[in-house]
Amino acid sequence: MNQIQLQVPEVHCDHCKNSLEGAVGAMTGVETVAVTISDATIDVAFDDNAVELAAIKNTIEEQGYAVFG
């Protein structure tokens, strides 16, 4: 299991948090996902045999957010 923290600077409200947690959390291979609004970060634990980090980043971008890390 891999764990990564990504910066998502445009996260600023509960809608952003729920949107990202829902989309990333629904991905096969994602174990846990948690958005911290105050830090503008998203923590993701995932099985890299089932999902690639690039796919996680793409999902975040598809929700309309820039992602760094």
Secondary structure, DSSP 8 states (H G I E B T S, - for coil): -EEEEEE-TT--SHHHHHHHHHHHHTSTTEEEEEEETTTTEEEEEE-TTT--HHHHHHHHHHTT---B-
